[in-house]
Amino acid sequence: MSTTSTDTGRVLDAPSTNWVYRILPRLLWPYAQLARWDRPIGWQLLMWPCFWSAALAANAAASLDAFSLGRFVWHLLLFFVGSVAMRGAGCTYNDLVDHEIDASVARTRSRPLPSGRVSRNAAKIFLALQALAGLAVLLCLNGFSIFLGILSLAVVAIYPFAKRFTDWPQFFLGLAFSWGALMGWAAEFGSLSFAALLLYVGAIFWTIGYDTIYAHQDKEDDALIGVRSTARLFGDHTKYWLSALYGLAVLMLAFSFASAGVGFPAWIGLLVALALFAWQILILDINDAAQCLALFKFNNRVGAVLFAGLVAALPFA
């Protein structure tokens, strides 16, 4: 652990001016860091597939003259709270599983558990509290959505171990992070459809792509300690793989949009997203860790663009 991290109470890869450090008492900083409240990009990327799915379902409901603005906004509020809670719980669980690995990686050894600022027992209690918040959100949805949400826990439980047995841990992250693409539709209709499944597959490809970019930050440390990733697997061919992954993401989203019968504005959003994907691939330098982090975070804008297009296609827009 670096001296700077010890003196400031921050982790090396967290923004130093985040609201966490300006509003919360210092005693709570380590818990905020466990939940990654100081790095909102995680819950944002978890949230967008939920929002896409809710907006896609709202478009489908509108075609049946069953659209409700109040219900749509309520679902968005639930998915926002649920994304923050479950992203925090997932990160806390991941840190408990990866305690020893994090202590071996320069970027992560200043996190609360390897640095000793939070005990494992305290982290487990904090994990349970966040999971209960997520459960409270889930119980506000219909029975099928509750079942679907509980089912997702199996994927969440496997993900932290994936880097130990496969070169494709990003695929397992995609399975977990894209689950919201099913939840929004289920919340609206109490069932799934081909459109929702296609959206889920598209979100998985998107997640593998952006997390591959993210993983290039750690590839040297990962190689030393034997952690596997698509960044290490793809290596110098990453741009070609990203072209395929992002291309498949757009293709699956296009099929999903067509199946749900969305309006013209949603297609404009998809075209803009395609351009943003192409720009990422064009400028990517896999050996520039700072740029990799910036491009990873840039995918928040991609998610927002797609959501904005779907919302603009709704009848109230």
Sequence and secondary structure as in RCSB ss.txt:
>XXXX:A:sequence
MSTTSTDTGRVLDAPSTNWVYRILPRLLWPYAQLARWDRPIGWQLLMWPCFWSAALAANAAASLDAFSLGRFVWH
LLLFFVGSVAMRGAGCTYNDLVDHEIDASVARTRSRPLPSGRVSRNAAKIFLALQALAGLAVLLCLNGFSIFLGI
LSLAVVAIYPFAKRFTDWPQFFLGLAFSWGALMGWAAEFGSLSFAALLLYVGAIFWTIGYDTIYAHQDKEDDALI
GVRSTARLFGDHTKYWLSALYGLAVLMLAFSFASAGVGFPAWIGLLVALALFAWQILILDINDAAQCLALFKFNN
RVGAVLFAGLVAALPFA
>XXXX:A:secstr
  HHHHHH   TTS TT HHHHHS GGGHHHHHHTTTT THHHHHHHHHHHHHHHHHHHHHHHTT   HHHHHHH
HHHHHHHHHHHHHHHHHHHHHHTHHHHHHSTTTTTSHHHHTSS HHHHHHHHHHHHHHHHHHHTTS HHHHHHHH
HHHHHHHHHHHHHHH S HHHHHHHHHTTHHHHHHHHHHSS  HHHHHHHHHHHHHHHHHHHHHHTTSHHHHHHH
T   HHHHHGGGHHHHHHHHHHHHHHHHHHHHHHHT  HHHHHHHHHHHHHHHHHHHH  TT HHHHHHHHHHHH
HHHHHHHHHHHHTSTT 
